[in-house]
């Protein structure tokens, strides 16, 4: 299982648009056969920061997600165009 978070910061004026992009991306991503979990959050106390928690069955499923038409449309063509900063944290399961 592959688990990670992606933290992205946006401008305040883009908040409504980012919310809509994430709604579309989330709906499509959750339908992927290898997607275990895809949960975007606005970070409390940081109104311009999104944290996305993602889990995939394996590396092949994660790669399929990145190559999907919806990822290219909503992440690459939407979120990445509006982001001010982006970071990823890979997670290791304890149990």
C-alpha positions as CSV (number, residue, x, y, z in Angstrom):
1,X,0.0,0.0,0.0
2,X,1.2,3.5,-0.9
3,X,0.1,6.4,1.4
4,X,1.1,10.0,1.2
5,X,-0.1,13.6,1.7
6,X,0.1,16.5,-0.7
7,X,0.1,20.0,0.8
8,X,-0.7,22.8,-1.6
9,X,-1.0,26.6,-0.9
10,X,-3.1,28.8,-3.1
11,X,-4.1,32.5,-3.2
12,X,-7.2,33.4,-1.1
13,X,-9.1,34.6,-4.3
14,X,-8.8,31.2,-5.8
15,X,-10.4,29.3,-2.9
16,X,-13.8,28.8,-4.5
17,X,-12.3,27.6,-7.8
18,X,-9.9,25.3,-6.0
19,X,-12.8,23.8,-4.0
20,X,-14.7,23.0,-7.3
21,X,-11.6,21.6,-9.0
22,X,-11.0,19.3,-6.0
23,X,-14.6,18.2,-6.0
24,X,-14.2,17.0,-9.6
25,X,-10.8,15.5,-9.1
26,X,-11.9,13.7,-5.9
27,X,-15.0,12.2,-7.5
28,X,-13.1,10.8,-10.5
29,X,-10.1,9.6,-8.4
30,X,-12.2,7.6,-6.0
31,X,-13.6,5.6,-9.0
32,X,-10.1,4.4,-9.9
33,X,-9.7,0.7,-9.3
34,X,-6.4,1.1,-7.4
35,X,-7.4,4.1,-5.4
36,X,-8.0,3.1,-1.7
37,X,-8.5,6.6,-0.3
38,X,-8.5,10.2,-1.7
39,X,-9.5,12.9,0.8
40,X,-8.8,16.6,0.3
41,X,-9.0,19.0,3.3
42,X,-8.7,22.7,3.8
43,X,-6.2,23.1,6.7
44,X,-7.8,24.7,9.7
45,X,-6.0,27.9,10.6
46,X,-4.5,28.1,7.1
47,X,-7.4,29.1,4.9
48,X,-5.3,29.0,1.7
49,X,-3.8,25.5,2.2
50,X,-5.2,22.2,1.1
51,X,-4.0,18.8,2.4
52,X,-4.8,15.8,0.3
53,X,-4.5,12.3,1.9
54,X,-4.1,9.6,-0.8
55,X,-3.7,5.8,-0.7
56,X,-3.2,3.5,-3.6
57,X,-2.9,-0.3,-3.7
58,X,0.6,-0.1,-5.2
59,X,2.9,1.9,-7.4
60,X,1.2,0.8,-10.5
61,X,-2.1,2.2,-9.2
62,X,-0.5,5.5,-8.2
63,X,1.1,5.9,-11.7
64,X,-2.3,5.1,-13.3
65,X,-3.8,7.9,-11.2
66,X,-1.1,10.4,-12.4
67,X,-1.7,9.3,-16.0
68,X,-5.5,9.5,-15.9
69,X,-7.3,12.1,-18.0
70,X,-9.0,13.6,-14.9
71,X,-5.6,14.0,-13.1
72,X,-4.2,15.8,-16.2
73,X,-7.3,18.0,-16.5
74,X,-7.9,18.9,-12.8
75,X,-4.5,18.6,-11.1
76,X,-2.0,19.5,-13.9
77,X,-4.4,21.8,-15.8
78,X,-6.1,23.3,-12.7
79,X,-4.4,22.9,-9.3
80,X,-0.8,23.1,-10.6
81,X,-1.6,26.3,-12.5
82,X,-2.9,28.0,-9.4
83,X,-0.6,26.7,-6.7
84,X,1.9,28.9,-4.9
85,X,3.7,26.0,-3.1
86,X,3.4,22.2,-3.1
87,X,5.0,19.5,-1.0
88,X,4.6,15.8,-0.6
89,X,5.1,13.6,2.4
90,X,5.4,9.8,1.9
91,X,4.1,7.8,4.7
92,X,5.1,4.4,6.1
93,X,2.5,2.2,7.8
94,X,3.4,1.2,11.3
95,X,1.1,-1.8,11.5
